[in-house]
Amino acid sequence: MLFDSFVRPALYRLHGDDPERVHERTVRALGTLSVAPRAARSALRRLTAADEQVTVFGVRFPGRVGLAAGMDKDGRALHAWPALGFGFVEIGTVTRHAQPGNPRPRLFALPASDAVINRMGFNNAGADALAARLERHGRPEVPLGISIGKSKVTPLEDAVTDYRTSLQALRPYADYVAINVSSPNTPGLRTLQDRDSLAEILAALRDAAPRTPLLVKVAPDLTDDALGELLQVCVDHGVAGVIATNTTLRRDGLAPADTATATETGGLSGRPLTRRAREVVRFVHRQTGGALPIIGVGGIGGPADAEAMLDAGAALVQVYTAFALHGPGLVRRINRTLAAESGRWPSVF
């Protein structure tokens, strides 16, 4: 493909094989597309998007394929993503306080494994800055999800206030809010998936935003028992859905050529996560009797992976790593395949 053969190698030659600089350059370029005339973006969207209406937790989506959190943390390319064929966009993860994230280097490509390791650490300009950007530039033409996380400077015992402050700043702009308690790159964050901690957070957020759909993003490294407890908390507190899954700390399924890079700390995403993410989606669907809508994410590298994720019980899917590694043609291919099979999965969840 053109992107794999020419565009990606050119970007890496320009930026000294630094994946984070490639990422930054890509988002900057898409920021230019974001402010292009709407007619031009609409024309591009007609070539890339699906024509499939799906209603999930009361929100109407014009396609099942969304952009996962992490690609556009600060919403700098909001209006470009629909033009590339995405049926919804999730920005963030954003925190109450602006923070630089972890020291560089913190993003590592594993090309032989079709994977990435990151320890970004929620680098973002803060919830108030994102709210101001959304106020200036408006929401995209497709549903907008906003992922919120705990600020690194905030002690775990003050996490509830931290999340609630971000939610209050951003809920006027969000079609749904994702509660990220599962990133491996903020110290102690995953302990907030425990029953008591999560229950306290969800109770406070539901009280602060009773009409905003709240979703919980879960780690793929939880045991079935721990995941079962988490799901019960979600049901008890009226969570609208689950995003499964975040990155993994495991290093299974990597190619020998990536052995050295695999020693880097951080969360692994991409092809090695495909099977485990699907297992988690299947478990959530079975455990909740299909009553809790699922956004499936993790290792979706093409149409067959997206189909398998939907077959496992997901209502929607998200992509990030494969999009970053292989380019926007991926979204168009998945959209075309899913549209051709549109009667295979429910359209209302």
N, C-alpha and C positions, 0 to 999 in steps of 0.2 A: 504493500500500500504506500501511497505517496508520503503520508505522514511518517511512517516507520522508515522509509528508505531515504528521505531527503530532509523533511522539516525537523524532526527530532535531532538527527545528527548535527544539523546546522546550528540549532539552538545550543547544543552541548559544546560545539566548537567555539561558539561565541563566548560562552560563559565558563570555560575551563573545567568542564565536567562537574559543575556545581548544581545539583538538582534544585536547591532552593532559589538560586538566581534564575534558573530556567522557569521555575514556578512564578516568581515575581514578574519576569518579563512577559509571561503568558497572560497573567491577570491584568497587567498594564495594557497590553495590546487589546484584550477583550474590553477593557474600560473605554477604549476608543470606539469599539463597535457599539458599546452601550449608549453612547451619545450620538450615534449616527441617526439619520432621519428614520422615523418610525416606518415609513413605507419600505425602506431598504431592509430593515430588520424583518418586517412582515413577509417580504418576498423570500428572504432566506428561510424563514420558518416554514413556509409552505413546502420547501424542499426537504426539510429535516424532521418535521414534527409528526406525531401520530394524530389520528382523528378518532379518538376513543374517549368517551366520557365515563369517568369512574367517580363515584361518590364515597368518600371515606371519612368517618367521624364528622359527617355533616358538611364537609368541604368538597366542592366539585373540582376534580382534576381533569385537564384536557389530555392526559396521557399518563401512563403508569411509570415512566422513567424519570427520576429526579436526580439532581445534583446533590451529592452528600456534603455534609458540613466539612470544613477544612480547606476546601479549594478557594473559597472567597470569604475569608473570615470577616472582613470589614465591609462587605457589600459594595465593592468598588466596580463590579461589572454586572450589576443587577439586571439590566435590560438586555445584556448580550446572551444570557443563558437560554431564554426562550427561543431566541433566533437560532440557536444550535440544536434545537429539538427537545429540550428538557420540558417536561410537563409540570414540574414544580422545582423549586430551588430552596435549599436549606443553607443559610449563611451562619457564620460563627465557626467554632464556638467563641462566644464573647463573654467577657467577665465584667463584674461591677467596676473594677479598677483597671485602667489601662496597664498593660504589662508587656515587657519586651520578649517574654518567653525564655527558653533555656539558651545557654551559649551555643554559638555555631562552632563547628558544623552540627546539624541536628536533623538533616534529611538525607537519606541514603538510598540510592537506586540499586536494586538487585535484578539486573536485566535478564539473566539466565533463568531466574525463577519467576519473572513477570511480577515482581513484588517491590515494595518500598518499606523501609523502616524509618519511622519518624519519632523524634522526641521534642517536638516543637514547643510544647508547654503553654498552649493557649496564648500565643503572641497575638495581641489585638489592641485596638485603640480605646476600648472600653465601651460599656453599654450606652452611656450618654452620647458619645461621639457617633455611634451607629444610629441611634435614634435621630440625631440631628441630620445625618446623611439621608436617612429615609424620609424625613420631613422635607428636605430640599429636593430630592430627586424622585420621590414617589416609589410605590411598590412596582414590582415587575408585572407583566401581563398574565402571569400564571401564579398559583398559590405560593406563598412565601412562608417557609419555616425558619425559625430563629433558634439556634442552639445556644443555651446558656450553661456556663460552668462556674466553679468556685475560683475566686481570685487566689493566687498563690500566697499573698500576704495575709489573707484572712484565716484565722485559726479555724480548725474543724468545728469547734464548739459554736462558732458564729456563722456557720455555713448557711443556715436558714435565712438570716437577714441578708446575706450576700446574694443568694439566689433571688429572694423576693424583691430586692431593690432593682436588679437587672430586669426581672419580669415586669415590674411596674413601669419601667422606662420604655420597654419594647413591645408590650402586648398590643398597643393601638395599631401596630404595623404588621402584626403576625397573623397568618391564618392558622398556625399552630406553633407551639413552643416546645422544643426538645430539651429535656433535662439531662444534661451530660454528667453522670456520676460514675462513668466507666472508663475515662481516659487513663492510661497507665503513666502519664507524663506529668501529673501534678501530685506531689507527695500526699499520700493518705486518701486521695479522692475516692478510690474504689471501696473504701470502708463505708462510704455513704450509701452503698447498695445494700448494706445490712438492714434487717427488718426495722429496727427502731429508728435508725437515722433517716432512712428513706421515708418512713411514715411521717416523721416530724416535718420533713421538707415538703412532702406532697400536701399535707394538711394545710400548711401555711400558704403554699402557692395556689391551691384550689380556693382558699378563702380570699386571696388577693385578686384572683382572676377567674371567677366562677364560670364565665362563658367562653373562655379561651381553651381550645383543645390542648391538653398537656400530654406529651409523650415521654417515655423514659427510654433512654438509650442504654443497652445492657452490654456487658463484656462477654466475649465468647469463652472466657476462661472459668466461668462459674460452674460449679457442679450442678447436677440436676436438682438436688435438694435445695441448694442456695437459690437457684433460679426459680424453683417452685415457690419458695417463700417470698421472693421479690414480686412475683406475679400476683400472689395473694394480696400483698400490700397495694399493688397497682389497682386491683379490682376493688378493694375496700375503699380506696380514696378517689374513685371515679376517674382514673386515668383514661384518656381517649385511645391510647395505643402504645405500642412498643416498637422501638427501632432496634433491630437485631442484625448485625452486631457492630461493636466498636473494634478496634485493632486488638491483636493478641500478643501476649508475651512469649508464646511458644515459638519454636523455630522448626517445626515439622515441615517436611516436604520441600526443602530448599535444594537447589541444584548445587553440585560440588563446586562449581565456579564461583558461587557466592558465599562460600564458607567463611572467608575472612571478614566480609562485611557483616555477616550474620552475628558476629560477636558484639556489634554495636547495641547499646541499650535503647529501648524504645518499643513502640508498638509496630507490629508487622501487619501489613495489608497486602491485598493482591491475591494472586492465584493460590498460594498455600492456604488461604483462609476459606476457599470456596466451600469445601465439604463441611467444615465445622460451622460456618455461618448458616448453611442450609439445615444442619442438624438442630441448631438452636431455634430457627424459625419453625421447624416441624414440631419441636417440643413445645414451644409457646402455643402454637395452634392447637395441639392435642390437649395440653394442660388446661387451656381456657375454653375448650369446646368451640373454638372459632369465634368467641364473643369479643376478643380483644384484637382489633385490627393491627396488622404488622407491616412495617416498612422493612423489607429485606435488603441488607447491604453487607457486602464482604465477598470479594473474589468474583464479582460478576464481570467476566471478561468478554462476553459475547451473547448473542441471542439465546443459545441453548442454556446458558447459566441463568439468564433472566427467566426463561420458561420454567426451569427446574425450581427456582425460588418461588415463583407463583404457585406451582404445583404443590410445593411444601406447605403453602398456606399464607404466603404474603399477599397483601392487597396491592402494594406498590413496591418498586425497587429503586435503589439508588446506586449510582456509580461514582467513582472518584479515581482510584489508582489506575484502572485500565484506561480511563479517559485521559488521564495525565500522560500515560506512557504511549498510547496509541492514537490519540487524537479524536476529533469530533465525529468522524465517520462512524465510530462505535455506536453513538446514540441513534443515528439514523438507521443503522442496521437493526438494532434492537427494536426500535419503534416499528419498522416495517414488518418484522416477524410477529410481534405481539398483535399488531393491528390485523394481520391475516388470520390470527387465531382468537379474535376478540370474543367469540362466544364461549371460549373454553373456561373462562374464569368469571366469577360474579362481578357485576358492575356496581353493586351497592354493598357496603360493609358497615 
